[in-house]
Structures are given as structure tokens and as C-alpha cells.
Amino acid sequence: MPDMTGIVVIAQEGRLQLMDDAGVSHLFLLGPSSGAEPQQLYPLQARQARVRIAYSEPPHVIGLLAERIEVLDAEPAA
């Protein structure tokens, strides 16, 4: 399964926008097996958390499906 690392810049309901290391933004939708709830995305966006997302690319969906989200920074950098 492919994965992508970056910063969570926008969170809304079950969606998030991730800016990758090259500065490109990607739209992710929470997958049913992601183990995450929509309300858990807001703190990640508020602190601009660095995460790794394992994802799939389902047909007929605008965006990528987040299958697993791993937070890489426990606290924001000082």
C-alpha cells in the first residue's frame, strides 16, 4: 500500500488536506478501516501535525482514501 508523508493543513468532517514534502496538496477521505474518527483530525490540523498516511486510490472518488494515519510528531516543534 502506498504512503505519503506531510503536514495536515486543513481538516473538515471526514476529509483532510495534506501538504507533502514537495509542497503539493492532496485531498484524503477517511476510510472505514482507518481507525480514525473525523473529530480526531481537527487537533492535527490545529497544530499542523506531520503525519504518514497509507492510502488507496479507489475509482470514481475525488481524492485518496486514508487507510491508516500515523502521527510522526508527538508535539509541535519549538
HTML snippet that shows the backbone in 3Dmol.js (N, CA, C, O; Angstrom):
<script src="https://3Dmol.org/build/3Dmol-min.js"></script>
<div id="view" style="width:600px;height:400px;position:relative"></div>
<script>
const pdb = `
ATOM      1  N   MET A   1       0.852  -1.169   0.000  1.00  0.00           N
ATOM      2  CA  MET A   1       0.000   0.000   0.000  1.00  0.00           C
ATOM      3  C   MET A   1       0.902   1.238   0.000  1.00  0.00           C
ATOM      4  O   MET A   1       1.820   1.334   0.815  1.00  0.00           O
ATOM      5  N   PRO A   2       0.647   2.177  -0.903  1.00  0.00           N
ATOM      6  CA  PRO A   2       1.471   3.385  -0.923  1.00  0.00           C
ATOM      7  C   PRO A   2       1.218   4.244   0.312  1.00  0.00           C
ATOM      8  O   PRO A   2       0.166   4.152   0.945  1.00  0.00           O
ATOM      9  N   ASP A   3       2.200   5.079   0.642  1.00  0.00           N
ATOM     10  CA  ASP A   3       2.002   6.024   1.734  1.00  0.00           C
ATOM     11  C   ASP A   3       2.594   7.372   1.352  1.00  0.00           C
ATOM     12  O   ASP A   3       3.377   7.486   0.409  1.00  0.00           O
ATOM     13  N   MET A   4       2.201   8.383   2.106  1.00  0.00           N
ATOM     14  CA  MET A   4       2.635   9.750   1.857  1.00  0.00           C
ATOM     15  C   MET A   4       2.848  10.438   3.195  1.00  0.00           C
ATOM     16  O   MET A   4       2.092  10.225   4.143  1.00  0.00           O
ATOM     17  N   THR A   5       3.882  11.263   3.263  1.00  0.00           N
ATOM     18  CA  THR A   5       4.204  11.991   4.480  1.00  0.00           C
ATOM     19  C   THR A   5       4.045  13.483   4.214  1.00  0.00           C
ATOM     20  O   THR A   5       4.398  13.974   3.142  1.00  0.00           O
ATOM     21  N   GLY A   6       3.511  14.198   5.201  1.00  0.00           N
ATOM     22  CA  GLY A   6       3.365  15.636   5.062  1.00  0.00           C
ATOM     23  C   GLY A   6       2.707  16.262   6.275  1.00  0.00           C
ATOM     24  O   GLY A   6       2.624  15.660   7.345  1.00  0.00           O
ATOM     25  N   ILE A   7       2.241  17.493   6.079  1.00  0.00           N
ATOM     26  CA  ILE A   7       1.636  18.301   7.137  1.00  0.00           C
ATOM     27  C   ILE A   7       0.135  18.416   6.892  1.00  0.00           C
ATOM     28  O   ILE A   7      -0.293  18.676   5.768  1.00  0.00           O
ATOM     29  N   VAL A   8      -0.667  18.222   7.941  1.00  0.00           N
ATOM     30  CA  VAL A   8      -2.115  18.395   7.836  1.00  0.00           C
ATOM     31  C   VAL A   8      -2.410  19.900   7.863  1.00  0.00           C
ATOM     32  O   VAL A   8      -2.176  20.565   8.872  1.00  0.00           O
ATOM     33  N   VAL A   9      -2.921  20.425   6.753  1.00  0.00           N
ATOM     34  CA  VAL A   9      -3.176  21.862   6.673  1.00  0.00           C
ATOM     35  C   VAL A   9      -4.651  22.218   6.769  1.00  0.00           C
ATOM     36  O   VAL A   9      -4.993  23.334   7.162  1.00  0.00           O
ATOM     37  N   ILE A  10      -5.532  21.282   6.413  1.00  0.00           N
ATOM     38  CA  ILE A  10      -6.978  21.530   6.503  1.00  0.00           C
ATOM     39  C   ILE A  10      -7.648  20.241   6.959  1.00  0.00           C
ATOM     40  O   ILE A  10      -7.291  19.155   6.501  1.00  0.00           O
ATOM     41  N   ALA A  11      -8.618  20.360   7.860  1.00  0.00           N
ATOM     42  CA  ALA A  11      -9.444  19.221   8.274  1.00  0.00           C
ATOM     43  C   ALA A  11     -10.895  19.682   8.292  1.00  0.00           C
ATOM     44  O   ALA A  11     -11.215  20.733   8.848  1.00  0.00           O
ATOM     45  N   GLN A  12     -11.762  18.896   7.688  1.00  0.00           N
ATOM     46  CA  GLN A  12     -13.190  19.215   7.686  1.00  0.00           C
ATOM     47  C   GLN A  12     -13.974  17.912   7.593  1.00  0.00           C
ATOM     48  O   GLN A  12     -13.851  17.161   6.625  1.00  0.00           O
ATOM     49  N   GLU A  13     -14.780  17.663   8.617  1.00  0.00           N
ATOM     50  CA  GLU A  13     -15.569  16.439   8.708  1.00  0.00           C
ATOM     51  C   GLU A  13     -14.650  15.242   8.515  1.00  0.00           C
ATOM     52  O   GLU A  13     -13.698  15.106   9.283  1.00  0.00           O
ATOM     53  N   GLY A  14     -14.866  14.392   7.570  1.00  0.00           N
ATOM     54  CA  GLY A  14     -14.045  13.208   7.370  1.00  0.00           C
ATOM     55  C   GLY A  14     -12.985  13.379   6.300  1.00  0.00           C
ATOM     56  O   GLY A  14     -12.520  12.403   5.710  1.00  0.00           O
ATOM     57  N   ARG A  15     -12.598  14.645   6.047  1.00  0.00           N
ATOM     58  CA  ARG A  15     -11.619  14.924   4.998  1.00  0.00           C
ATOM     59  C   ARG A  15     -10.447  15.704   5.571  1.00  0.00           C
ATOM     60  O   ARG A  15     -10.572  16.415   6.568  1.00  0.00           O
ATOM     61  N   LEU A  16      -9.303  15.549   4.910  1.00  0.00           N
ATOM     62  CA  LEU A  16      -8.159  16.368   5.288  1.00  0.00           C
ATOM     63  C   LEU A  16      -7.319  16.656   4.058  1.00  0.00           C
ATOM     64  O   LEU A  16      -7.302  15.897   3.090  1.00  0.00           O
ATOM     65  N   GLN A  17      -6.621  17.786   4.133  1.00  0.00           N
ATOM     66  CA  GLN A  17      -5.679  18.144   3.076  1.00  0.00           C
ATOM     67  C   GLN A  17      -4.283  18.007   3.647  1.00  0.00           C
ATOM     68  O   GLN A  17      -3.977  18.541   4.713  1.00  0.00           O
ATOM     69  N   LEU A  18      -3.445  17.289   2.931  1.00  0.00           N
ATOM     70  CA  LEU A  18      -2.075  17.053   3.342  1.00  0.00           C
ATOM     71  C   LEU A  18      -1.150  17.756   2.358  1.00  0.00           C
ATOM     72  O   LEU A  18      -1.280  17.584   1.146  1.00  0.00           O
ATOM     73  N   MET A  19      -0.214  18.551   2.882  1.00  0.00           N
ATOM     74  CA  MET A  19       0.816  19.135   2.032  1.00  0.00           C
ATOM     75  C   MET A  19       2.054  18.264   2.157  1.00  0.00           C
ATOM     76  O   MET A  19       2.631  18.138   3.237  1.00  0.00           O
ATOM     77  N   ASP A  20       2.458  17.662   1.039  1.00  0.00           N
ATOM     78  CA  ASP A  20       3.607  16.764   1.073  1.00  0.00           C
ATOM     79  C   ASP A  20       4.920  17.540   1.130  1.00  0.00           C
ATOM     80  O   ASP A  20       4.918  18.771   1.119  1.00  0.00           O
ATOM     81  N   ASP A  21       6.031  16.826   1.190  1.00  0.00           N
ATOM     82  CA  ASP A  21       7.338  17.456   1.347  1.00  0.00           C
ATOM     83  C   ASP A  21       7.735  18.308   0.148  1.00  0.00           C
ATOM     84  O   ASP A  21       8.608  19.168   0.268  1.00  0.00           O
ATOM     85  N   ALA A  22       7.110  18.085  -1.000  1.00  0.00           N
ATOM     86  CA  ALA A  22       7.383  18.884  -2.193  1.00  0.00           C
ATOM     87  C   ALA A  22       6.472  20.113  -2.277  1.00  0.00           C
ATOM     88  O   ALA A  22       6.575  20.900  -3.218  1.00  0.00           O
ATOM     89  N   GLY A  23       5.574  20.279  -1.285  1.00  0.00           N
ATOM     90  CA  GLY A  23       4.668  21.420  -1.280  1.00  0.00           C
ATOM     91  C   GLY A  23       3.399  21.213  -2.076  1.00  0.00           C
ATOM     92  O   GLY A  23       2.667  22.171  -2.322  1.00  0.00           O
ATOM     93  N   VAL A  24       3.116  19.981  -2.488  1.00  0.00           N
ATOM     94  CA  VAL A  24       1.915  19.653  -3.244  1.00  0.00           C
ATOM     95  C   VAL A  24       0.824  19.216  -2.279  1.00  0.00           C
ATOM     96  O   VAL A  24       1.077  18.428  -1.368  1.00  0.00           O
ATOM     97  N   SER A  25      -0.393  19.725  -2.476  1.00  0.00           N
ATOM     98  CA  SER A  25      -1.519  19.384  -1.607  1.00  0.00           C
ATOM     99  C   SER A  25      -2.292  18.197  -2.155  1.00  0.00           C
ATOM    100  O   SER A  25      -2.456  18.056  -3.367  1.00  0.00           O
ATOM    101  N   HIS A  26      -2.767  17.341  -1.252  1.00  0.00           N
ATOM    102  CA  HIS A  26      -3.524  16.147  -1.614  1.00  0.00           C
ATOM    103  C   HIS A  26      -4.752  16.048  -0.714  1.00  0.00           C
ATOM    104  O   HIS A  26      -4.666  16.292   0.489  1.00  0.00           O
ATOM    105  N   LEU A  27      -5.890  15.689  -1.297  1.00  0.00           N
ATOM    106  CA  LEU A  27      -7.132  15.501  -0.555  1.00  0.00           C
ATOM    107  C   LEU A  27      -7.268  14.042  -0.151  1.00  0.00           C
ATOM    108  O   LEU A  27      -7.125  13.143  -0.980  1.00  0.00           O
ATOM    109  N   PHE A  28      -7.549  13.811   1.137  1.00  0.00           N
ATOM    110  CA  PHE A  28      -7.777  12.472   1.664  1.00  0.00           C
ATOM    111  C   PHE A  28      -9.149  12.403   2.306  1.00  0.00           C
ATOM    112  O   PHE A  28      -9.602  13.356   2.940  1.00  0.00           O
ATOM    113  N   LEU A  29      -9.800  11.271   2.136  1.00  0.00           N
ATOM    114  CA  LEU A  29     -11.047  10.956   2.812  1.00  0.00           C
ATOM    115  C   LEU A  29     -10.740   9.837   3.789  1.00  0.00           C
ATOM    116  O   LEU A  29      -9.990   8.919   3.458  1.00  0.00           O
ATOM    117  N   LEU A  30     -11.309   9.896   4.994  1.00  0.00           N
ATOM    118  CA  LEU A  30     -11.086   8.822   5.964  1.00  0.00           C
ATOM    119  C   LEU A  30     -11.746   7.542   5.480  1.00  0.00           C
ATOM    120  O   LEU A  30     -12.934   7.526   5.158  1.00  0.00           O
ATOM    121  N   GLY A  31     -10.978   6.487   5.432  1.00  0.00           N
ATOM    122  CA  GLY A  31     -11.516   5.191   5.062  1.00  0.00           C
ATOM    123  C   GLY A  31     -12.141   4.523   6.275  1.00  0.00           C
ATOM    124  O   GLY A  31     -11.783   4.851   7.406  1.00  0.00           O
ATOM    125  N   PRO A  32     -13.065   3.594   6.068  1.00  0.00           N
ATOM    126  CA  PRO A  32     -13.726   2.925   7.190  1.00  0.00           C
ATOM    127  C   PRO A  32     -12.775   2.093   8.040  1.00  0.00           C
ATOM    128  O   PRO A  32     -13.068   1.827   9.206  1.00  0.00           O
ATOM    129  N   SER A  33     -11.650   1.680   7.484  1.00  0.00           N
ATOM    130  CA  SER A  33     -10.694   0.881   8.248  1.00  0.00           C
ATOM    131  C   SER A  33      -9.528   1.710   8.784  1.00  0.00           C
ATOM    132  O   SER A  33      -8.549   1.148   9.273  1.00  0.00           O
ATOM    133  N   SER A  34      -9.618   3.031   8.699  1.00  0.00           N
ATOM    134  CA  SER A  34      -8.503   3.902   9.097  1.00  0.00           C
ATOM    135  C   SER A  34      -8.270   3.923  10.603  1.00  0.00           C
ATOM    136  O   SER A  34      -7.170   4.241  11.053  1.00  0.00           O
ATOM    137  N   GLY A  35      -9.279   3.592  11.376  1.00  0.00           N
ATOM    138  CA  GLY A  35      -9.142   3.635  12.828  1.00  0.00           C
ATOM    139  C   GLY A  35      -9.215   5.045  13.387  1.00  0.00           C
ATOM    140  O   GLY A  35      -8.954   5.254  14.572  1.00  0.00           O
ATOM    141  N   ALA A  36      -9.566   6.013  12.556  1.00  0.00           N
ATOM    142  CA  ALA A  36      -9.654   7.412  12.992  1.00  0.00           C
ATOM    143  C   ALA A  36     -11.088   7.908  12.851  1.00  0.00           C
ATOM    144  O   ALA A  36     -11.840   7.460  11.985  1.00  0.00           O
ATOM    145  N   GLU A  37     -11.442   8.841  13.722  1.00  0.00           N
ATOM    146  CA  GLU A  37     -12.754   9.485  13.673  1.00  0.00           C
ATOM    147  C   GLU A  37     -12.575  10.908  13.163  1.00  0.00           C
ATOM    148  O   GLU A  37     -11.520  11.504  13.380  1.00  0.00           O
ATOM    149  N   PRO A  38     -13.575  11.467  12.491  1.00  0.00           N
ATOM    150  CA  PRO A  38     -13.443  12.827  11.967  1.00  0.00           C
ATOM    151  C   PRO A  38     -13.011  13.859  13.009  1.00  0.00           C
ATOM    152  O   PRO A  38     -12.220  14.748  12.694  1.00  0.00           O
ATOM    153  N   GLN A  39     -13.510  13.763  14.235  1.00  0.00           N
ATOM    154  CA  GLN A  39     -13.164  14.757  15.258  1.00  0.00           C
ATOM    155  C   GLN A  39     -11.694  14.681  15.675  1.00  0.00           C
ATOM    156  O   GLN A  39     -11.180  15.626  16.274  1.00  0.00           O
ATOM    157  N   GLN A  40     -11.013  13.587  15.372  1.00  0.00           N
ATOM    158  CA  GLN A  40      -9.590  13.464  15.688  1.00  0.00           C
ATOM    159  C   GLN A  40      -8.707  14.235  14.707  1.00  0.00           C
ATOM    160  O   GLN A  40      -7.525  14.452  14.974  1.00  0.00           O
ATOM    161  N   LEU A  41      -9.271  14.644  13.585  1.00  0.00           N
ATOM    162  CA  LEU A  41      -8.486  15.363  12.582  1.00  0.00           C
ATOM    163  C   LEU A  41      -8.241  16.820  12.965  1.00  0.00           C
ATOM    164  O   LEU A  41      -7.206  17.383  12.607  1.00  0.00           O
ATOM    165  N   TYR A  42      -9.179  17.440  13.687  1.00  0.00           N
ATOM    166  CA  TYR A  42      -9.069  18.877  13.991  1.00  0.00           C
ATOM    167  C   TYR A  42      -7.829  19.228  14.811  1.00  0.00           C
ATOM    168  O   TYR A  42      -7.172  20.219  14.492  1.00  0.00           O
ATOM    169  N   PRO A  43      -7.475  18.471  15.849  1.00  0.00           N
ATOM    170  CA  PRO A  43      -6.238  18.788  16.572  1.00  0.00           C
ATOM    171  C   PRO A  43      -4.994  18.640  15.701  1.00  0.00           C
ATOM    172  O   PRO A  43      -4.025  19.379  15.877  1.00  0.00           O
ATOM    173  N   LEU A  44      -5.010  17.693  14.767  1.00  0.00           N
ATOM    174  CA  LEU A  44      -3.869  17.535  13.862  1.00  0.00           C
ATOM    175  C   LEU A  44      -3.717  18.765  12.976  1.00  0.00           C
ATOM    176  O   LEU A  44      -2.603  19.225  12.724  1.00  0.00           O
ATOM    177  N   GLN A  45      -4.827  19.285  12.513  1.00  0.00           N
ATOM    178  CA  GLN A  45      -4.782  20.491  11.678  1.00  0.00           C
ATOM    179  C   GLN A  45      -4.383  21.700  12.507  1.00  0.00           C
ATOM    180  O   GLN A  45      -3.597  22.527  12.045  1.00  0.00           O
ATOM    181  N   ALA A  46      -4.902  21.820  13.715  1.00  0.00           N
ATOM    182  CA  ALA A  46      -4.619  22.986  14.558  1.00  0.00           C
ATOM    183  C   ALA A  46      -3.134  23.126  14.856  1.00  0.00           C
ATOM    184  O   ALA A  46      -2.620  24.242  14.942  1.00  0.00           O
ATOM    185  N   ARG A  47      -2.449  22.016  15.012  1.00  0.00           N
ATOM    186  CA  ARG A  47      -1.012  22.101  15.310  1.00  0.00           C
ATOM    187  C   ARG A  47      -0.134  21.826  14.095  1.00  0.00           C
ATOM    188  O   ARG A  47       1.089  21.729  14.205  1.00  0.00           O
ATOM    189  N   GLN A  48      -0.786  21.699  12.914  1.00  0.00           N
ATOM    190  CA  GLN A  48      -0.050  21.449  11.665  1.00  0.00           C
ATOM    191  C   GLN A  48       0.846  20.211  11.828  1.00  0.00           C
ATOM    192  O   GLN A  48       2.041  20.250  11.534  1.00  0.00           O
ATOM    193  N   ALA A  49       0.245  19.127  12.297  1.00  0.00           N
ATOM    194  CA  ALA A  49       0.972  17.898  12.612  1.00  0.00           C
ATOM    195  C   ALA A  49       1.561  17.246  11.365  1.00  0.00           C
ATOM    196  O   ALA A  49       0.981  17.295  10.280  1.00  0.00           O
ATOM    197  N   ARG A  50       2.708  16.646  11.550  1.00  0.00           N
ATOM    198  CA  ARG A  50       3.351  15.864  10.493  1.00  0.00           C
ATOM    199  C   ARG A  50       2.874  14.423  10.641  1.00  0.00           C
ATOM    200  O   ARG A  50       2.986  13.833  11.715  1.00  0.00           O
ATOM    201  N   VAL A  51       2.341  13.858   9.553  1.00  0.00           N
ATOM    202  CA  VAL A  51       1.765  12.517   9.588  1.00  0.00           C
ATOM    203  C   VAL A  51       2.227  11.707   8.371  1.00  0.00           C
ATOM    204  O   VAL A  51       2.701  12.251   7.374  1.00  0.00           O
ATOM    205  N   ARG A  52       2.070  10.403   8.493  1.00  0.00           N
ATOM    206  CA  ARG A  52       2.251   9.493   7.358  1.00  0.00           C
ATOM    207  C   ARG A  52       0.910   8.815   7.138  1.00  0.00           C
ATOM    208  O   ARG A  52       0.328   8.259   8.070  1.00  0.00           O
ATOM    209  N   ILE A  53       0.424   8.862   5.915  1.00  0.00           N
ATOM    210  CA  ILE A  53      -0.870   8.263   5.587  1.00  0.00           C
ATOM    211  C   ILE A  53      -0.663   7.142   4.573  1.00  0.00           C
ATOM    212  O   ILE A  53      -0.133   7.368   3.486  1.00  0.00           O
ATOM    213  N   ALA A  54      -1.085   5.937   4.937  1.00  0.00           N
ATOM    214  CA  ALA A  54      -1.158   4.824   3.994  1.00  0.00           C
ATOM    215  C   ALA A  54      -2.512   4.957   3.309  1.00  0.00           C
ATOM    216  O   ALA A  54      -3.528   5.153   3.976  1.00  0.00           O
ATOM    217  N   TYR A  55      -2.533   4.852   1.998  1.00  0.00           N
ATOM    218  CA  TYR A  55      -3.769   5.159   1.276  1.00  0.00           C
ATOM    219  C   TYR A  55      -4.001   4.223   0.096  1.00  0.00           C
ATOM    220  O   TYR A  55      -3.109   3.503  -0.350  1.00  0.00           O
ATOM    221  N   SER A  56      -5.240   4.267  -0.388  1.00  0.00           N
ATOM    222  CA  SER A  56      -5.607   3.583  -1.624  1.00  0.00           C
ATOM    223  C   SER A  56      -6.218   4.620  -2.551  1.00  0.00           C
ATOM    224  O   SER A  56      -6.575   5.718  -2.125  1.00  0.00           O
ATOM    225  N   GLU A  57      -6.334   4.259  -3.822  1.00  0.00           N
ATOM    226  CA  GLU A  57      -6.890   5.158  -4.830  1.00  0.00           C
ATOM    227  C   GLU A  57      -8.127   4.506  -5.447  1.00  0.00           C
ATOM    228  O   GLU A  57      -8.044   3.903  -6.517  1.00  0.00           O
ATOM    229  N   PRO A  58      -9.270   4.627  -4.778  1.00  0.00           N
ATOM    230  CA  PRO A  58     -10.475   3.980  -5.306  1.00  0.00           C
ATOM    231  C   PRO A  58     -10.963   4.679  -6.576  1.00  0.00           C
ATOM    232  O   PRO A  58     -10.802   5.891  -6.723  1.00  0.00           O
ATOM    233  N   PRO A  59     -11.557   3.912  -7.490  1.00  0.00           N
ATOM    234  CA  PRO A  59     -12.102   4.529  -8.701  1.00  0.00           C
ATOM    235  C   PRO A  59     -13.340   5.362  -8.374  1.00  0.00           C
ATOM    236  O   PRO A  59     -14.053   5.074  -7.413  1.00  0.00           O
ATOM    237  N   HIS A  60     -13.580   6.355  -9.146  1.00  0.00           N
ATOM    238  CA  HIS A  60     -14.789   7.182  -9.048  1.00  0.00           C
ATOM    239  C   HIS A  60     -14.871   7.984  -7.752  1.00  0.00           C
ATOM    240  O   HIS A  60     -15.967   8.319  -7.303  1.00  0.00           O
ATOM    241  N   VAL A  61     -13.717   8.297  -7.143  1.00  0.00           N
ATOM    242  CA  VAL A  61     -13.686   9.106  -5.927  1.00  0.00           C
ATOM    243  C   VAL A  61     -12.705  10.247  -6.168  1.00  0.00           C
ATOM    244  O   VAL A  61     -11.593  10.030  -6.650  1.00  0.00           O
ATOM    245  N   ILE A  62     -13.122  11.454  -5.831  1.00  0.00           N
ATOM    246  CA  ILE A  62     -12.217  12.593  -5.941  1.00  0.00           C
ATOM    247  C   ILE A  62     -11.417  12.642  -4.655  1.00  0.00           C
ATOM    248  O   ILE A  62     -11.929  13.067  -3.619  1.00  0.00           O
ATOM    249  N   GLY A  63     -10.196  12.221  -4.708  1.00  0.00           N
ATOM    250  CA  GLY A  63      -9.336  12.191  -3.536  1.00  0.00           C
ATOM    251  C   GLY A  63      -8.819  10.786  -3.283  1.00  0.00           C
ATOM    252  O   GLY A  63      -9.186   9.833  -3.969  1.00  0.00           O
ATOM    253  N   LEU A  64      -7.972  10.684  -2.298  1.00  0.00           N
ATOM    254  CA  LEU A  64      -7.369   9.420  -1.899  1.00  0.00           C
ATOM    255  C   LEU A  64      -8.040   8.926  -0.623  1.00  0.00           C
ATOM    256  O   LEU A  64      -8.515   9.736   0.173  1.00  0.00           O
ATOM    257  N   LEU A  65      -8.086   7.643  -0.420  1.00  0.00           N
ATOM    258  CA  LEU A  65      -8.738   7.062   0.745  1.00  0.00           C
ATOM    259  C   LEU A  65      -7.688   6.719   1.798  1.00  0.00           C
ATOM    260  O   LEU A  65      -6.863   5.829   1.586  1.00  0.00           O
ATOM    261  N   ALA A  66      -7.715   7.420   2.931  1.00  0.00           N
ATOM    262  CA  ALA A  66      -6.764   7.190   4.018  1.00  0.00           C
ATOM    263  C   ALA A  66      -7.118   5.883   4.715  1.00  0.00           C
ATOM    264  O   ALA A  66      -8.182   5.756   5.320  1.00  0.00           O
ATOM    265  N   GLU A  67      -6.214   4.918   4.622  1.00  0.00           N
ATOM    266  CA  GLU A  67      -6.430   3.614   5.239  1.00  0.00           C
ATOM    267  C   GLU A  67      -5.808   3.547   6.634  1.00  0.00           C
ATOM    268  O   GLU A  67      -6.292   2.815   7.497  1.00  0.00           O
ATOM    269  N   ARG A  68      -4.733   4.314   6.854  1.00  0.00           N
ATOM    270  CA  ARG A  68      -4.063   4.355   8.154  1.00  0.00           C
ATOM    271  C   ARG A  68      -3.340   5.692   8.288  1.00  0.00           C
ATOM    272  O   ARG A  68      -2.688   6.144   7.347  1.00  0.00           O
ATOM    273  N   ILE A  69      -3.456   6.326   9.459  1.00  0.00           N
ATOM    274  CA  ILE A  69      -2.778   7.597   9.709  1.00  0.00           C
ATOM    275  C   ILE A  69      -1.848   7.409  10.906  1.00  0.00           C
ATOM    276  O   ILE A  69      -2.267   6.951  11.969  1.00  0.00           O
ATOM    277  N   GLU A  70      -0.596   7.767  10.715  1.00  0.00           N
ATOM    278  CA  GLU A  70       0.403   7.681  11.772  1.00  0.00           C
ATOM    279  C   GLU A  70       0.933   9.084  12.060  1.00  0.00           C
ATOM    280  O   GLU A  70       1.448   9.751  11.161  1.00  0.00           O
ATOM    281  N   VAL A  71       0.811   9.528  13.292  1.00  0.00           N
ATOM    282  CA  VAL A  71       1.325  10.841  13.680  1.00  0.00           C
ATOM    283  C   VAL A  71       2.827  10.702  13.917  1.00  0.00           C
ATOM    284  O   VAL A  71       3.263   9.854  14.695  1.00  0.00           O
ATOM    285  N   LEU A  72       3.613  11.541  13.241  1.00  0.00           N
ATOM    286  CA  LEU A  72       5.061  11.439  13.323  1.00  0.00           C
ATOM    287  C   LEU A  72       5.651  12.359  14.368  1.00  0.00           C
ATOM    288  O   LEU A  72       6.741  12.092  14.874  1.00  0.00           O
ATOM    289  N   ASP A  73       4.963  13.430  14.704  1.00  0.00           N
ATOM    290  CA  ASP A  73       5.459  14.346  15.741  1.00  0.00           C
ATOM    291  C   ASP A  73       4.476  14.353  16.892  1.00  0.00           C
ATOM    292  O   ASP A  73       3.308  14.703  16.716  1.00  0.00           O
ATOM    293  N   ALA A  74       4.934  13.974  18.050  1.00  0.00           N
ATOM    294  CA  ALA A  74       4.060  13.924  19.224  1.00  0.00           C
ATOM    295  C   ALA A  74       3.695  15.318  19.694  1.00  0.00           C
ATOM    296  O   ALA A  74       2.584  15.529  20.182  1.00  0.00           O
ATOM    297  N   GLU A  75       4.588  16.261  19.562  1.00  0.00           N
ATOM    298  CA  GLU A  75       4.356  17.647  19.972  1.00  0.00           C
ATOM    299  C   GLU A  75       4.881  18.557  18.869  1.00  0.00           C
ATOM    300  O   GLU A  75       5.802  18.181  18.144  1.00  0.00           O
ATOM    301  N   PRO A  76       4.302  19.755  18.735  1.00  0.00           N
ATOM    302  CA  PRO A  76       4.824  20.694  17.744  1.00  0.00           C
ATOM    303  C   PRO A  76       6.271  21.081  18.052  1.00  0.00           C
ATOM    304  O   PRO A  76       6.672  21.166  19.213  1.00  0.00           O
ATOM    305  N   ALA A  77       7.030  21.310  17.009  1.00  0.00           N
ATOM    306  CA  ALA A  77       8.433  21.708  17.202  1.00  0.00           C
ATOM    307  C   ALA A  77       8.518  23.099  17.815  1.00  0.00           C
ATOM    308  O   ALA A  77       7.706  23.970  17.501  1.00  0.00           O
ATOM    309  N   ALA A  78       9.500  23.311  18.689  1.00  0.00           N
ATOM    310  CA  ALA A  78       9.666  24.602  19.351  1.00  0.00           C
ATOM    311  C   ALA A  78      10.562  25.506  18.540  1.00  0.00           C
ATOM    312  O   ALA A  78      10.819  26.641  18.941  1.00  0.00           O
TER     313      ALA A  78
END
`;
const viewer = $3Dmol.createViewer("view");
viewer.addModel(pdb, "pdb");
viewer.setStyle({}, {cartoon: {color: "spectrum"}});
viewer.zoomTo();
viewer.render();
</script>
